[in-house]
């Protein structure tokens, strides 16, 4: 009669070493170390392999985050390059497009360093800092809103999963605050680039007699654009609360 093949594993509760015959794989037994009921399985080597796989996934996620940050930086630099290759719009054109709070933006834009390498005193945009995508949607920067919303969601999710546990949540929160600070710092530059880009497009596609009206129609603000974001944010918060309560009840 052939001898049983023995498998080495660890207790998932106390990490104590356990050796059992192969025919007992999957059986429920009491751990000889902590006396907790466990299921026999998952050899130690498999656990090591799984841990190695998780580390590789974490490395891949970190590479993805780094590439995402680099792409965002390149994208912002491309937007900013428009200021160097195209003449700026006139004050009248800017006023027709901005409409609300012209008195705030035009003085701020005069102080900006268009290389985006430093921030001029007094140009921090608190609306962009506190509300970010809501502010962008309100200012009709719809493409910016979608791209940044998705990018931040992916970035924060991947960061939390890559690190895991409370450390992952802390890293995600730190990343979120860093993103808010970034948009507060460069929000005015981004909005200026957007306004001048849209003005150039209108001047190329609309005849001169209708350009002023086109600037007013395309520019300005839109409160309704923030409603889908608010609804989504509320649903996200409610789902998090429900999941947290469900986890406590289990």
C-alpha positions as CSV (number, residue, x, y, z in Angstrom):
1,X,0.0,0.0,0.0
2,X,1.5,3.3,-1.1
3,X,2.1,6.0,1.5
4,X,0.0,9.2,1.5
5,X,1.4,12.3,0.0
6,X,1.6,15.0,2.6
7,X,1.0,18.7,2.0
8,X,2.4,21.5,4.0
9,X,0.3,24.6,4.6
10,X,-0.3,27.3,7.2
11,X,-3.3,28.1,9.4
12,X,-5.1,31.2,8.0
13,X,-5.8,32.3,11.6
14,X,-2.5,31.9,13.5
15,X,-0.1,31.1,10.6
16,X,0.9,27.9,12.4
17,X,2.5,25.2,10.2
18,X,0.3,22.3,9.4
19,X,1.1,19.0,7.5
20,X,-1.7,16.8,6.4
21,X,-2.3,13.9,3.9
22,X,-3.4,14.8,0.4
23,X,-6.7,12.8,0.7
24,X,-7.7,15.2,3.5
25,X,-7.6,18.2,1.2
26,X,-10.7,20.4,1.7
27,X,-11.7,18.8,5.0
28,X,-12.7,21.0,8.0
29,X,-10.4,20.4,11.0
30,X,-9.3,22.2,14.2
31,X,-5.9,23.8,13.9
32,X,-3.5,22.0,16.3
33,X,-2.0,25.4,17.3
34,X,-5.0,27.8,17.9
35,X,-7.9,25.2,17.8
36,X,-9.8,27.3,15.3
37,X,-11.8,25.4,12.7
38,X,-10.2,25.8,9.3
39,X,-10.3,24.2,5.8
40,X,-7.3,22.2,4.8
41,X,-5.8,23.5,1.5
42,X,-3.7,26.2,0.0
43,X,-0.2,24.9,0.2
44,X,2.4,27.3,1.6
45,X,4.2,27.4,-1.8
46,X,0.9,28.5,-3.4
47,X,0.5,31.2,-0.8
48,X,4.0,32.5,-1.6
49,X,3.1,32.4,-5.3
50,X,-0.1,34.3,-4.6
51,X,1.9,36.9,-2.6
52,X,4.4,37.2,-5.5
53,X,1.5,37.8,-7.9
54,X,0.1,40.5,-5.7
55,X,3.4,42.2,-5.5
56,X,3.7,42.1,-9.3
57,X,0.1,43.5,-9.7
58,X,1.1,46.3,-7.3
59,X,4.2,47.1,-9.4
60,X,2.1,47.1,-12.5
61,X,-0.4,49.4,-10.9
62,X,2.4,51.7,-9.7
63,X,3.7,51.9,-13.3
64,X,0.2,52.6,-14.5
65,X,-0.2,55.5,-12.0
66,X,3.2,56.9,-13.0
67,X,2.3,56.8,-16.7
68,X,-1.1,58.4,-16.0
69,X,0.5,61.3,-14.1
70,X,3.0,61.8,-17.0
71,X,0.2,61.8,-19.5
72,X,-1.8,64.4,-17.5
73,X,1.3,66.5,-17.3
74,X,1.9,66.2,-21.1
75,X,-1.8,67.0,-21.8
76,X,-1.6,70.2,-19.6
77,X,1.6,71.2,-21.3
78,X,0.0,70.8,-24.8
79,X,-3.0,72.9,-23.7
80,X,-0.6,75.5,-22.3
81,X,1.5,75.6,-25.5
82,X,-1.5,77.3,-27.2
83,X,-0.5,80.5,-25.4
84,X,2.9,80.5,-27.0
85,X,1.8,79.7,-30.6
86,X,-1.4,81.8,-30.8
87,X,-2.1,85.4,-30.0
88,X,-4.2,86.0,-27.0
89,X,-7.9,87.1,-27.4
90,X,-8.9,90.7,-26.9
91,X,-10.4,91.9,-23.7
92,X,-13.8,92.3,-25.3
93,X,-13.7,88.7,-26.6
94,X,-12.7,87.4,-23.1
95,X,-15.5,89.4,-21.4
96,X,-18.1,88.1,-23.9
97,X,-17.0,84.5,-23.3
98,X,-16.5,84.5,-19.5
99,X,-19.5,86.7,-18.6
100,X,-19.8,85.9,-14.9
101,X,-17.0,87.0,-12.6
102,X,-15.0,88.7,-15.4
103,X,-13.7,91.0,-12.7
104,X,-12.1,88.0,-11.0
105,X,-10.5,86.1,-13.9
106,X,-9.0,88.8,-16.0
107,X,-6.8,90.3,-13.2
108,X,-5.8,86.8,-12.1
109,X,-4.8,85.9,-15.7
110,X,-2.5,89.0,-15.9
111,X,-0.5,87.6,-13.0
112,X,-0.1,84.1,-14.3
113,X,3.2,82.6,-15.3
114,X,2.3,80.8,-18.5
115,X,5.2,78.4,-18.3
116,X,3.3,76.9,-15.3
117,X,6.6,76.5,-13.5
118,X,5.6,78.7,-10.6
119,X,2.5,80.3,-9.2
120,X,2.0,84.0,-9.0
121,X,0.8,85.3,-5.6
122,X,-3.0,85.6,-5.3
123,X,-3.8,83.4,-8.3
124,X,-4.9,80.3,-6.3
125,X,-8.5,79.3,-7.4
126,X,-10.4,78.2,-4.4
127,X,-13.4,77.1,-6.4
128,X,-11.2,74.7,-8.4
129,X,-9.7,73.5,-5.2
130,X,-12.9,72.7,-3.3
131,X,-15.2,71.7,-6.2
132,X,-12.8,70.7,-9.0
133,X,-14.9,68.8,-11.6
134,X,-18.1,70.6,-10.4
135,X,-16.4,73.9,-11.1
136,X,-15.2,72.7,-14.5
137,X,-18.7,71.5,-15.5
138,X,-20.1,74.8,-14.2
139,X,-17.7,76.7,-16.5
140,X,-18.6,74.4,-19.4
141,X,-15.3,72.7,-19.5
142,X,-17.0,69.4,-20.2
143,X,-14.2,67.5,-21.8
144,X,-11.9,68.5,-18.9
145,X,-14.6,67.3,-16.5
146,X,-15.0,63.9,-18.0
147,X,-11.2,63.2,-18.4
148,X,-10.2,64.4,-15.0
149,X,-13.2,62.7,-13.2
150,X,-12.3,59.3,-14.8
151,X,-8.6,59.8,-14.3
152,X,-9.0,60.7,-10.6
153,X,-11.4,57.8,-10.1
154,X,-9.0,55.3,-11.7
155,X,-5.9,56.7,-10.0
156,X,-7.4,56.7,-6.5
157,X,-8.9,53.2,-7.0
158,X,-5.7,51.7,-8.3
159,X,-3.7,53.4,-5.6
160,X,-5.9,52.0,-2.8
161,X,-5.9,48.5,-4.3
162,X,-2.1,48.5,-4.9
163,X,-1.4,49.3,-1.3
164,X,-4.4,47.8,0.4
165,X,-5.8,48.1,3.9
166,X,-5.8,51.3,5.9
167,X,-2.5,52.3,4.2
168,X,-4.2,52.2,0.8
169,X,-7.1,54.4,2.1
170,X,-4.6,56.9,3.5
171,X,-2.6,56.9,0.2
172,X,-5.8,57.5,-1.7
173,X,-6.8,60.4,0.6
174,X,-3.4,61.9,0.2
175,X,-3.5,61.6,-3.5
176,X,-7.0,63.2,-3.6
177,X,-5.8,66.1,-1.6
178,X,-2.8,66.5,-3.8
179,X,-5.0,66.6,-6.9
180,X,-7.3,69.2,-5.3
181,X,-4.2,71.4,-4.5
182,X,-3.0,70.9,-8.1
183,X,-6.2,72.1,-9.6
184,X,-6.5,75.0,-7.2
185,X,-3.0,76.0,-8.1
186,X,-3.4,75.7,-11.9
187,X,-7.2,76.1,-12.3
188,X,-6.9,79.7,-13.5
189,X,-4.3,78.6,-16.1
190,X,-6.4,75.8,-17.3
191,X,-9.5,77.9,-17.6
192,X,-7.6,80.6,-19.5
193,X,-6.2,78.1,-21.9
194,X,-9.7,76.7,-22.4
195,X,-11.3,80.1,-23.0
196,X,-8.7,81.2,-25.5
197,X,-8.9,77.8,-27.3
198,X,-12.7,78.2,-27.7
199,X,-12.4,81.8,-28.9
200,X,-9.9,80.7,-31.6
201,X,-12.2,78.0,-32.7
202,X,-15.2,80.4,-32.9
203,X,-13.2,83.0,-34.9
204,X,-12.2,80.3,-37.4
205,X,-15.7,78.8,-37.9
206,X,-18.1,81.8,-37.4
207,X,-18.4,84.9,-39.6
208,X,-17.3,88.1,-37.9
209,X,-20.8,89.6,-37.6
210,X,-22.0,86.6,-35.5
211,X,-18.8,86.0,-33.5
212,X,-19.9,88.0,-30.4
213,X,-23.1,86.1,-30.1
214,X,-21.3,82.8,-30.6
215,X,-18.9,83.7,-27.8
216,X,-21.8,84.4,-25.4
217,X,-23.6,81.2,-26.4
218,X,-20.5,79.0,-26.1
219,X,-19.2,80.7,-23.0
220,X,-20.7,81.7,-19.7
221,X,-21.7,79.1,-17.1
222,X,-24.1,76.2,-16.7
223,X,-25.5,75.2,-13.3
224,X,-27.4,72.3,-14.9
225,X,-24.1,70.6,-15.9
226,X,-23.3,70.0,-12.2
227,X,-26.5,68.1,-11.4
228,X,-25.3,64.7,-12.8
229,X,-22.1,65.0,-10.9
230,X,-23.9,65.9,-7.7
231,X,-26.3,62.9,-8.1
232,X,-23.4,60.6,-8.8
233,X,-21.5,61.9,-5.7
234,X,-24.5,61.4,-3.5
235,X,-25.1,57.9,-4.7
236,X,-21.5,57.0,-4.2
237,X,-21.6,58.3,-0.6
238,X,-24.8,56.4,0.1
239,X,-23.5,53.2,-1.4
240,X,-20.3,53.5,0.8
241,X,-22.4,54.0,3.9
242,X,-24.6,51.0,3.0
243,X,-21.6,48.8,2.4
244,X,-20.0,49.9,5.7
245,X,-23.1,49.1,7.6
246,X,-23.5,45.7,5.9
247,X,-19.9,44.9,6.8
248,X,-20.5,45.7,10.5
249,X,-23.6,43.5,10.6
250,X,-21.7,40.4,9.3
